[in-house]
Amino acid sequence: MRFRTKTVYLMSLKVSTRPRNMQPSTLSSLSLQLTIMDSSSQESVAILRYLCREHKADHWYPSDSKAQARVDEYLEWQHVNTRMQCAMFFQHKFLRPKMLGMPVNEKKVAEFQERMEIVLDQLETIWLKDHPFIAGDHVTIADLVAACELEQPSMAGYDVCKGRPNLTAWFKRVRDSFQPHYDEAHMMVYRVKDKFGGNPAKSNL
């Protein structure tokens, strides 16, 4: 990623974590906070937009109004779609049972899997129907945000690309576009997937 090749001096990262005995109600409180100058943001989309504007990264977040609107359309849509449904499936299928010692709630897993699969089919048949990337012919932060969310279900043993050729081809293009940093950023995802195979009953993290 080109962001990786630049030094940003006015930025500090602070990661907030919770103890392993955290309650389910606090599980969603995990946050990544970026402090910029005298203000702070805990929202990844706001952070990405800020970085693109400050560093004139037009290739990631176009300054052209129409092209930018297409990126923004996905970034707003994904909050209660890709982001929520992938995260909730992962939490109920793997994370909550593993971190909190809770039994898998199969009813909840089935509910969120159904919702997630609706989103995956929308990505396949709408967002990626006519273009190689979500917002058009070039990779943008919309693709980066989508890919990161779509990695989560793999840790719970679910292949989001199975039976979805457009999504499969898109995922490869996105990974290739961001290498070698994509694999580096997702190293923990790969480790969890390889170690547990989606089974929270295996040994501790």
C-alpha positions in Angstrom: 0.0 0.0 0.0 1.3 3.4 -0.8 0.3 4.6 2.7 2.9 2.3 4.0 5.7 4.0 2.2 5.1 7.4 3.8 5.8 8.7 7.3 3.0 10.5 9.0 4.3 12.5 11.9 1.0 13.9 13.2 -0.5 10.5 13.9 -0.4 8.1 16.9 -2.2 4.8 17.2 -3.8 3.6 20.4 -5.4 0.1 20.6 -7.9 -0.6 23.3 -8.3 -4.1 24.5 -10.5 -6.0 27.0 -9.6 -8.8 29.4 -10.4 -12.4 28.3 -13.3 -12.6 30.8 -15.1 -9.7 29.1 -18.9 -9.9 28.9 -20.6 -10.3 25.6 -22.0 -6.8 25.9 -18.5 -5.3 26.0 -17.2 -7.5 23.1 -18.1 -4.8 20.6 -16.2 -2.2 22.6 -12.8 -3.2 21.1 -11.7 -0.2 19.2 -8.8 1.3 17.2 -8.3 4.9 17.9 -6.4 7.3 15.7 -5.3 10.6 17.3 -4.8 13.3 14.7 -3.6 16.7 15.9 -6.0 17.7 18.7 -8.9 15.5 17.6 -9.5 11.7 17.5 -11.5 9.2 15.5 -12.4 5.6 16.3 -14.0 5.1 12.9 -11.8 3.3 10.3 -13.7 4.8 7.4 -13.2 8.4 8.7 -9.5 7.6 9.2 -9.1 6.3 5.7 -10.9 9.3 4.2 -8.7 11.7 6.3 -5.5 10.0 5.1 -6.5 10.1 1.5 -7.4 13.8 1.7 -4.2 14.8 3.5 -1.9 12.8 1.3 -3.8 13.6 -2.0 -4.3 9.9 -2.5 -6.6 10.3 -5.4 -6.1 6.7 -6.6 -7.6 5.4 -3.3 -10.3 8.0 -2.8 -11.0 10.0 -6.0 -11.4 13.7 -5.9 -13.8 13.6 -8.8 -17.3 14.0 -7.3 -18.9 11.2 -9.3 -16.1 8.7 -8.7 -16.0 9.6 -5.0 -19.7 9.2 -4.7 -19.4 5.6 -5.8 -16.8 4.9 -3.2 -18.8 6.7 -0.5 -21.9 4.7 -1.6 -20.2 1.4 -0.6 -18.5 2.8 2.5 -21.9 3.9 3.8 -23.7 0.7 2.7 -21.2 -1.7 4.2 -21.6 -0.6 7.9 -24.9 -2.6 8.3 -24.1 -5.1 5.6 -20.6 -6.5 4.9 -19.2 -5.2 8.1 -22.0 -6.1 10.5 -23.0 -9.4 9.1 -19.5 -10.8 8.6 -18.5 -9.6 12.1 -21.6 -11.0 13.8 -21.3 -14.4 12.1 -17.6 -14.6 13.1 -18.4 -13.5 16.7 -21.2 -16.0 17.3 -19.5 -18.9 15.4 -16.0 -18.5 16.7 -15.0 -15.5 18.8 -17.5 -15.6 21.7 -17.2 -19.3 22.2 -13.4 -19.1 22.1 -12.9 -16.0 24.2 -15.7 -16.3 26.7 -16.1 -20.0 27.0 -19.7 -19.9 25.8 -21.4 -22.7 23.8 -22.0 -21.9 20.2 -25.5 -20.5 19.8 -26.5 -22.4 16.6 -29.7 -20.4 16.1 -27.8 -17.2 16.1 -25.1 -18.6 13.9 -27.7 -19.7 11.3 -29.4 -16.3 11.5 -26.2 -14.3 10.9 -25.0 -16.8 8.2 -28.2 -16.2 6.3 -27.9 -12.5 6.5 -24.2 -12.6 5.6 -24.9 -14.8 2.5 -27.5 -12.2 1.3 -24.7 -9.6 1.5 -22.3 -11.9 -0.3 -24.7 -12.5 -3.1 -25.3 -8.7 -3.4 -21.5 -8.2 -3.7 -21.5 -10.9 -6.4 -24.5 -9.8 -8.4 -24.6 -6.1 -7.9 -21.4 -4.4 -6.7 -19.1 -6.6 -8.8 -21.4 -7.4 -11.7 -20.0 -5.0 -14.3 -16.6 -3.8 -12.9 -13.4 -5.4 -11.6 -13.6 -3.4 -8.4 -16.4 -2.2 -6.1 -16.3 1.4 -7.3 -15.3 0.9 -10.9 -12.2 0.0 -12.8 -9.6 0.8 -10.2 -9.0 -0.4 -6.7 -10.0 2.1 -3.9 -10.4 2.2 -0.2 -13.9 0.6 -0.7 -12.1 -2.6 -1.8 -9.7 -2.5 1.1 -12.5 -2.1 3.6 -14.6 -4.8 2.0 -11.7 -7.3 1.9 -10.8 -6.8 5.5 -14.4 -7.5 6.6 -14.6 -10.5 4.3 -11.5 -12.1 5.9 -13.3 -12.5 9.2 -15.6 -15.4 8.3 -12.6 -17.5 7.2 -11.5 -17.7 10.8 -14.9 -19.3 11.5 -14.4 -21.9 8.7 -16.6 -20.2 6.1 -15.4 -19.6 2.6 -17.1 -16.4 1.3 -15.9 -17.0 -2.3 -17.3 -20.5 -2.7 -19.8 -20.5 -5.6 -19.3 -16.8 -6.3 -16.9 -16.4 -9.3 -17.1 -12.6 -9.4 -16.2 -12.3 -5.7 -13.4 -14.9 -6.1 -11.8 -13.0 -9.0 -12.2 -9.7 -7.2 -10.6 -11.0 -4.0 -7.5 -12.1 -5.9 -7.3 -8.7 -7.6 -7.5 -6.9 -4.3 -4.9 -9.1 -2.6 -2.6 -8.7 -5.5 -3.1 -4.9 -5.5 -2.1 -4.5 -1.9 0.8 -7.1 -1.7 3.1 -7.6 0.1 1.3 -5.6 2.8 -2.0 -7.4 2.5 -0.6 -10.7 3.8 1.4 -8.9 6.5 -1.7 -7.1 7.8 -3.7 -10.3 7.8 -1.1 -12.5 9.3 -3.1 -13.1 12.5 -6.2 -14.0 10.5 -4.2 -16.6 8.6 -2.7 -18.0 11.9 -6.1 -18.3 13.5 -7.6 -20.0 10.4 -4.7 -22.5 10.2 -4.6 -23.3 13.9 -8.3 -23.7 14.6 -9.9 -24.4 11.3 -13.0 -22.6 12.4 -13.4 -24.8 15.5 -13.5 -22.8 18.7 -13.3 -25.9 20.8 -9.6 -26.4 20.0 -6.8 -25.2 22.3 -6.6 -21.6 23.6 -5.5 -18.7 21.4 
